[in-house]
Amino acid sequence: MPSAIVIGGGLAGLASAAALGQSGFQVDVFEARAFLGGRATSYPVPGDSSEVIDNCQHVLLRCCVNLMDFYGRLGVADRIQFHRQFFFIEPGGRTSVLQAGGLPAPMHFTGSFWDLTFLGLADKVGIASAMWAVRREHGRREDLDRITMLDWLREKHQTDRAIRRFWNQVLVSAVNEDLDRMAASHGFQVFWLGFLARTDGYEMGIPAVPLGDLYGPEEWKRLPSVRLHPRAPVERVISEQGAIRGVIAAGERQSADYYISALPFERMAGVIPELDLNLEGFEHSPITGIHLWFDRSITELPHATLLDRTVQWMFNKSGGRYLQLVVSASRSLVEMPRADVIALAVRELGEFFPLAKEAKLEKAHVVKEIRATFSARPGLEHARPLSATKFDNLFLAGDWTRSGWPPIMEGAVRSGCLAAEAVTRAAGGERKFLLPDIG
Ligand SMILES: Cc1cc2nc3c(=O)[nH]c(=O)nc-3n(C[C@H](O)[C@H](O)[C@H](O)COP(=O)(O)OP(=O)(O)OC[C@H]3O[C@@H](n4cnc5c(N)ncnc54)[C@H](O)[C@@H]3O)c2cc1C
C-alpha cells in the first residue's frame, strides 16, 4: 500500500486525505491543534465549556461542488441545510427577498430582483446590464486578474447605491476583501457560478451542526486507512538528494512515500524552508465574528444581510436568541476593544430588529481572525503556487495555492483534490478527484 503524510488538518489537508484514503493509500494526517478543520472549526466558548461555537459562521453556495463531495466522502452532506431565500434588510427594518423563480438561468432572478426595495430603477437597470457583461466577458476577458472589481464596476457605470448595497454586500462576504482591493476575476467567479450559470447555484448552505462535527473522529471511521494525529505539529520536513525523506512531528520522525503540505502560507517558510517560495505579495484580510446571546428572541429570520452598516450578516443560530454576526474584511474592527465591538453590534442590530433594543444581552463573544484569508488582490494569481514542487514526492495544498477559486472552503478542498491527484500521478496510477465547476 503506498503511503502519504498530510501536514495540516484543515479542509485542504482533510480533503486530500479523504481522497487518497479512498484510493488505496495509507494516509497519516498531522495537525498541530487538538481539533481538525483549521480555520473552519468549532470549539467550546472560552470560560463556558457548555457552549460550542464555530470560530465564525461558515456558509457555502450550492456551486461549491467539491466541498459537498468532500462532505459526501465523510457521510455528512445531509448536515448542510440549503436556503433558497436571501434577505436584505435596510436600517429601519424594511426587508427584501432575493430568490430564484420559475425561469431558466440566467433569467431565474427576474421576478424577485425587480421587486427589491433597497435599490432604485436606475440601480437595477445598471446591475442587469452588468450581469450580461459578466456572461459576455467571463472566460474571455484577459485583464480580470489585473484590475479591481471596483474598476470593473465603474467601467460598467454602476451607481454608487448599486455598488454599496448590491455588489459590495454580496462580494465582500464571499471573497473577504473590499471591492477596491479585490481582483475582478474573483467577483466574476462568484457571480458567474453562484448567480448566472445555474438556477440553484446561489442556494446558501449552512451547517446544521457545529463545524467540527462535520469532520470529527466518528466521521473518519468510514475511512480506516486515514489515521489522524491531532496535537502533532510538524516542526520541519527532512529532505535528502532532491526528495522528502520524512517529517519531525511532535518530536518524532515519521516517513511515507509521498507528502502533502496543507499548511497556511505564513507557516511555509518555518516548516519547509527548502521550498524557498516567493510569497511577497501575500497579505492577510481579517474577519470578525460576533456571537450574541439575548434573553429573548429578536428575529424569526434564519439569516439576513444588513445594509449600510458595519455588520454585514446575521445568522440565527438558536430561536432568535443566539445570533452570529459576521464582518468580512473587518480592518476597522481589528484595533477596536472587544467591548466596543459588542456595543457597536448591539446598537446596529437594534436598527434592523427593534426587539434587540428591549432585549437583555446575556452573553457575548468576539472572535477576531486577523489571518482569516489571504487578500485576493489583483496580480496575485500567478504567485499562487501549483501543487507540484521541486521535490518529486512533495505537493502543496491550501486555499492560498492556485485552486482557481478565491480563499474559501471550496478553494481549500479543490486544492486538496489537486494535490491528491498529483500524488496518484507520481505513484503511477493517475486518479481524478476534482469535480468540474457547474458553469
Ligand atoms: C472567520 C472566518 C470566516 C470564514 N468564512 C467562510 C465562509 O463563510 N465560507 C467559506 O467558504 N470560507 C470561509 N472562510 C475561509 C475558510 O475557512 C478557509 O478558506 C479554509 O478553511 C482554509 O482551509 P485550509 O485547509 O487551506 O487552511 P487552514 O484551515 O488554515 O488549515 C491549515 C491547518 O494546518 C495546521 N497547522 C499549522 N501549522 C502546522 C504544523 N506545523 N504542523 C501541523 N499542522 C499545522 C493548522 O492548525 C490548520 O489546521 C472563513 C475563514 C475565517 C477565518
The ligand as an SDF file (V2000), in Angstrom:
LIG
                    3D

 53 58  0  0  0  0  0  0  0  0999 V2000
  -13.5230   33.8140   10.3450 C   0  0  0  0  0  0  0  0  0  0  0  0
  -13.5700   33.0980    9.0470 C   0  0  0  0  0  0  0  0  0  0  0  0
  -14.7490   33.0040    8.3240 C   0  0  0  0  0  0  0  0  0  0  0  0
  -14.7910   32.3420    7.1090 C   0  0  0  0  0  0  0  0  0  0  0  0
  -15.9550   32.1980    6.4500 N   0  0  0  0  0  0  0  0  0  0  0  0
  -16.0260   31.4120    5.3500 C   0  0  0  0  0  0  0  0  0  0  0  0
  -17.2690   31.1210    4.7480 C   0  0  0  0  0  0  0  0  0  0  0  0
  -18.3400   31.5390    5.2090 O   0  0  0  0  0  0  0  0  0  0  0  0
  -17.2700   30.3170    3.6480 N   0  0  0  0  0  0  0  0  0  0  0  0
  -16.1250   29.7960    3.1180 C   0  0  0  0  0  0  0  0  0  0  0  0
  -16.2220   29.0590    2.1330 O   0  0  0  0  0  0  0  0  0  0  0  0
  -14.9160   30.0810    3.6660 N   0  0  0  0  0  0  0  0  0  0  0  0
  -14.8400   30.8560    4.7700 C   0  0  0  0  0  0  0  0  0  0  0  0
  -13.6380   31.1050    5.3570 N   0  0  0  0  0  0  0  0  0  0  0  0
  -12.4060   30.6310    4.7080 C   0  0  0  0  0  0  0  0  0  0  0  0
  -12.1270   29.1450    5.0350 C   0  0  0  0  0  0  0  0  0  0  0  0
  -12.2080   28.9220    6.4160 O   0  0  0  0  0  0  0  0  0  0  0  0
  -10.7320   28.8020    4.5590 C   0  0  0  0  0  0  0  0  0  0  0  0
  -10.5840   29.1290    3.1950 O   0  0  0  0  0  0  0  0  0  0  0  0
  -10.4120   27.3150    4.7040 C   0  0  0  0  0  0  0  0  0  0  0  0
  -10.8730   26.7890    5.9170 O   0  0  0  0  0  0  0  0  0  0  0  0
   -8.8970   27.1470    4.6010 C   0  0  0  0  0  0  0  0  0  0  0  0
   -8.5610   25.8000    4.7190 O   0  0  0  0  0  0  0  0  0  0  0  0
   -7.0440   25.3560    4.5630 P   0  0  0  0  0  0  0  0  0  0  0  0
   -7.0170   23.8900    4.8300 O   0  0  0  0  0  0  0  0  0  0  0  0
   -6.4870   25.8640    3.3080 O   0  0  0  0  0  0  0  0  0  0  0  0
   -6.2420   26.1240    5.7120 O   0  0  0  0  0  0  0  0  0  0  0  0
   -6.3590   26.0200    7.3070 P   0  0  0  0  0  0  0  0  0  0  0  0
   -7.7710   25.8620    7.7000 O   0  0  0  0  0  0  0  0  0  0  0  0
   -5.6170   27.1910    7.8610 O   0  0  0  0  0  0  0  0  0  0  0  0
   -5.5960   24.6820    7.6730 O   0  0  0  0  0  0  0  0  0  0  0  0
   -4.2220   24.6200    7.9410 C   0  0  0  0  0  0  0  0  0  0  0  0
   -4.0320   23.6640    9.1070 C   0  0  0  0  0  0  0  0  0  0  0  0
   -2.6350   23.4850    9.3340 O   0  0  0  0  0  0  0  0  0  0  0  0
   -2.4340   23.4120   10.7380 C   0  0  0  0  0  0  0  0  0  0  0  0
   -1.0260   23.6700   11.0050 N   0  0  0  0  0  0  0  0  0  0  0  0
   -0.3770   24.8620   11.0340 C   0  0  0  0  0  0  0  0  0  0  0  0
    0.9150   24.6660   11.2890 N   0  0  0  0  0  0  0  0  0  0  0  0
    1.0820   23.3180   11.4090 C   0  0  0  0  0  0  0  0  0  0  0  0
    2.2150   22.4800   11.6620 C   0  0  0  0  0  0  0  0  0  0  0  0
    3.4400   22.9960   11.8330 N   0  0  0  0  0  0  0  0  0  0  0  0
    2.0220   21.1370   11.7180 N   0  0  0  0  0  0  0  0  0  0  0  0
    0.7860   20.5880   11.5500 C   0  0  0  0  0  0  0  0  0  0  0  0
   -0.3020   21.3440   11.3260 N   0  0  0  0  0  0  0  0  0  0  0  0
   -0.1470   22.6780   11.2470 C   0  0  0  0  0  0  0  0  0  0  0  0
   -3.3960   24.4550   11.2780 C   0  0  0  0  0  0  0  0  0  0  0  0
   -3.6280   24.2570   12.6680 O   0  0  0  0  0  0  0  0  0  0  0  0
   -4.6220   24.1990   10.4140 C   0  0  0  0  0  0  0  0  0  0  0  0
   -5.4600   23.2340   10.9790 O   0  0  0  0  0  0  0  0  0  0  0  0
  -13.5840   31.7870    6.5720 C   0  0  0  0  0  0  0  0  0  0  0  0
  -12.3910   31.8940    7.2840 C   0  0  0  0  0  0  0  0  0  0  0  0
  -12.3830   32.5170    8.5160 C   0  0  0  0  0  0  0  0  0  0  0  0
  -11.0960   32.5760    9.2810 C   0  0  0  0  0  0  0  0  0  0  0  0
  1  2  1  0
  2  3  1  0
  2 52  2  0
  3  4  2  0
  4  5  1  0
  4 50  1  0
  5  6  2  0
  6  7  1  0
  6 13  1  0
  7  8  2  0
  7  9  1  0
  9 10  1  0
 10 11  2  0
 10 12  1  0
 12 13  2  0
 13 14  1  0
 14 15  1  0
 14 50  1  0
 15 16  1  0
 16 17  1  0
 16 18  1  0
 18 19  1  0
 18 20  1  0
 20 21  1  0
 20 22  1  0
 22 23  1  0
 23 24  1  0
 24 25  2  0
 24 26  1  0
 24 27  1  0
 27 28  1  0
 28 29  2  0
 28 30  1  0
 28 31  1  0
 31 32  1  0
 32 33  1  0
 33 34  1  0
 33 48  1  0
 34 35  1  0
 35 36  1  0
 35 46  1  0
 36 37  1  0
 36 45  1  0
 37 38  2  0
 38 39  1  0
 39 40  1  0
 39 45  2  0
 40 41  1  0
 40 42  2  0
 42 43  1  0
 43 44  2  0
 44 45  1  0
 46 47  1  0
 46 48  1  0
 48 49  1  0
 50 51  2  0
 51 52  1  0
 52 53  1  0
M  END
$$$$
